[in-house]
Amino acid sequence: MNVFLTGASGYLASRLIPELLSRGHTVRGLVRRGSERKLPRGAEAVVGDALDASTYSHAIAPSDTFVHLVGVAHPSPAKAAEFRSIDLVSIRQAVHAVRGSSVRHFVYLSVAQPAPAMCEYVAVRAEGERLVRDSALAATFVRPWYVLGPGHRWPYLLLPAYWIWGAFPSQRDTARRLYPVKLADVVRAMADAIEHPPSGVRVIEAPELRAREPLTPARVVTT
């Protein structure tokens, strides 16, 4: 696969890019000027602005897969304005950038939904999904609630509460959907999804992200 990523110097991309390269894929990553050396060795840097499609749309070809990883770091309710000015604007620009391009599969890092908190963040990601759906491209929406990894480990303290929450039949589905997932599992699932593009729209949620067997279209919801 030829893969183009936005947010290529970020937290998740720094793990996903080496995984894709190790599987033999070609990777181009969108970075701001001055961040070229942050890309893992073997990936090609594309200098541009994720908030302006005209700065990078010309460099997408010959990529067949587009992975959108741009988002405000450490989301919180206090960052509602940033969700709209960064997360939403960047996904709008990404969808605009892939129109008429070589891309056939759009992979979007979204968030678990519906959810009882972070309403503005969830609303922006849901709007992002709608924009991708309207593009008519095959798409994969990856929906973790919280990703456990270096610098993001405090929710381990909350896992017993999730176990109790999930013990109530009426809350079980919500608890499973919002259960924190490990960074390594998200990376593996996204790489698997890239290698197995859907024919329509595929949604990957926490239960699939936490599963140990390889991700295939049969193991996820396709709508």
C-alpha positions in Angstrom: 0.0 0.0 0.0 1.0 3.6 -0.6 -0.1 5.5 2.5 -0.4 9.3 3.1 -0.7 10.4 6.8 -1.6 13.8 8.3 -0.4 14.5 11.8 2.7 12.5 10.9 4.9 13.8 13.6 2.4 13.2 16.4 2.0 10.7 19.2 0.1 7.9 17.3 1.8 8.4 13.9 5.2 8.0 15.5 4.2 4.4 16.2 2.0 3.7 13.2 4.5 4.8 10.6 7.2 2.3 11.7 4.6 -0.5 11.8 3.5 0.3 8.3 7.1 0.4 7.1 7.9 -2.9 8.7 5.0 -4.4 6.8 6.5 -3.2 3.5 4.3 -0.2 2.8 5.3 3.1 1.4 4.6 6.1 3.7 4.4 9.8 3.1 3.7 12.0 6.1 2.5 15.6 6.3 4.6 17.7 8.7 5.1 21.4 9.4 8.3 23.0 8.2 11.1 22.3 10.6 9.5 18.9 11.7 10.8 16.8 8.8 13.4 15.0 11.0 10.7 13.9 13.4 9.5 11.4 10.9 10.7 7.8 11.4 13.5 6.8 9.0 12.0 5.4 5.8 9.1 7.7 5.6 8.9 10.6 3.1 8.2 14.0 4.6 5.7 16.3 2.9 5.9 19.9 4.2 2.5 21.6 4.5 -0.3 22.8 6.6 -3.1 20.4 7.7 -5.4 23.4 7.8 -4.9 24.2 4.2 -5.4 21.5 1.6 -3.7 23.5 -1.1 -0.4 23.1 0.6 -0.3 19.3 0.3 -3.0 18.0 -2.1 -0.5 17.9 -4.9 1.7 15.5 -3.0 -0.9 12.9 -2.2 -0.5 10.8 -5.4 0.3 7.9 -5.8 -1.1 7.1 -2.3 -4.1 4.8 -2.3 -4.8 5.2 1.4 -5.2 8.4 3.4 -4.9 8.4 7.2 -6.0 11.5 9.1 -4.5 11.8 12.6 -4.7 15.5 13.2 -6.2 16.6 16.5 -5.7 18.8 19.5 -3.3 17.3 22.0 -4.7 16.2 25.4 -8.4 16.9 24.7 -10.5 18.4 27.4 -13.8 20.3 27.7 -11.8 23.6 27.9 -10.5 23.1 24.4 -13.9 23.2 22.6 -12.9 26.2 20.4 -9.7 24.4 19.4 -11.7 21.3 18.4 -13.6 23.5 15.9 -10.6 25.5 14.7 -8.1 22.6 14.3 -9.8 19.2 14.4 -12.8 20.2 12.3 -11.0 22.5 9.9 -8.3 19.8 9.3 -10.8 17.1 8.4 -12.7 19.4 6.1 -9.4 20.2 4.3 -8.4 16.5 4.2 -11.7 15.5 2.5 -11.2 18.4 0.1 -7.6 17.3 -0.6 -8.5 13.7 -1.5 -11.3 14.6 -4.0 -10.2 13.5 -7.4 -6.9 12.0 -6.1 -5.5 8.5 -6.2 -6.9 7.8 -2.7 -9.5 4.9 -2.5 -9.6 4.4 1.3 -9.8 7.0 4.0 -8.9 6.1 7.6 -10.1 8.6 10.2 -9.1 8.5 13.9 -12.4 9.4 15.5 -13.7 8.8 19.0 -16.2 6.5 20.8 -19.8 7.8 20.3 -22.2 8.5 21.8 -20.5 9.3 25.1 -21.5 10.9 28.4 -18.7 13.5 28.4 -16.6 15.6 26.1 -19.7 16.6 24.1 -18.0 19.1 21.8 -15.1 16.8 21.0 -17.5 14.0 20.2 -19.7 16.3 18.1 -16.7 17.5 16.0 -15.5 13.9 15.4 -19.0 12.9 14.4 -19.1 15.8 12.0 -15.7 14.6 10.6 -17.2 11.1 10.0 -20.1 12.7 8.2 -17.8 14.6 5.9 -15.8 11.5 5.1 -19.0 9.5 4.4 -20.2 12.3 2.1 -17.0 11.9 0.0 -18.3 8.4 -1.1 -14.8 6.9 -0.5 -14.4 3.6 1.3 -13.7 4.6 4.8 -12.6 3.2 8.2 -13.5 5.1 11.4 -11.4 4.1 14.4 -13.2 5.0 17.6 -11.2 4.7 20.8 -12.3 6.6 23.9 -8.9 6.8 25.6 -5.6 5.3 24.4 -3.2 4.0 27.1 0.5 4.5 26.4 3.6 6.4 27.4 2.4 9.6 29.2 -1.2 8.4 29.1 -1.4 5.8 31.8 -3.4 7.3 34.6 -6.7 5.7 33.4 -5.3 2.4 34.4 -6.5 3.5 37.9 -10.0 3.6 36.6 -10.2 0.1 35.1 -11.8 -1.4 38.2 -14.6 1.1 37.8 -15.1 0.0 34.2 -15.4 -3.6 35.3 -18.1 -2.7 37.9 -19.8 -0.5 35.3 -19.9 -3.4 32.8 -21.4 -5.7 35.4 -24.7 -4.0 35.0 -26.6 -5.4 31.9 -28.1 -2.0 31.0 -24.6 -0.4 31.0 -22.5 -3.2 29.6 -22.4 -2.1 26.0 -21.5 1.5 26.9 -18.8 0.3 29.3 -17.3 -1.9 26.6 -17.4 0.9 24.0 -15.7 3.4 26.3 -13.1 1.0 27.8 -9.5 2.4 27.4 -7.4 0.6 24.8 -3.7 0.2 24.5 -1.6 2.2 22.1 -0.1 -1.0 20.6 -3.6 -2.4 19.9 -4.7 0.8 18.1 -1.5 0.7 16.0 -2.0 -2.9 15.1 -5.7 -2.5 14.3 -5.1 0.6 12.1 -2.3 -1.2 10.2 -4.6 -4.2 9.7 -7.4 -1.9 8.5 -5.1 -0.3 6.0 -4.1 -3.7 4.6 -7.7 -4.8 4.4 -9.7 -1.9 3.0 -13.5 -2.2 3.2 -15.9 -1.8 0.3 -18.0 0.7 2.2 -17.8 2.3 5.7 -16.2 0.3 8.5 -16.3 1.3 12.2 -13.7 -0.1 14.6 -14.6 0.3 18.3 -12.9 -0.6 21.6 -13.9 -4.3 21.6 -12.3 -4.8 18.2 -9.3 -2.7 19.1 -8.7 -4.9 22.2 -9.1 -8.2 20.4 -6.0 -10.2 19.8 -6.7 -11.8 16.5 -5.9 -9.9 13.2 -8.4 -7.4 12.2 -10.4 -8.3 9.1 -13.6 -6.9 7.5 -15.5 -9.7 9.1 -14.6 -8.6 12.6 -15.9 -5.0 12.4 -19.2 -3.2 11.7 -19.6 -2.2 8.1 -22.4 0.2 7.2 
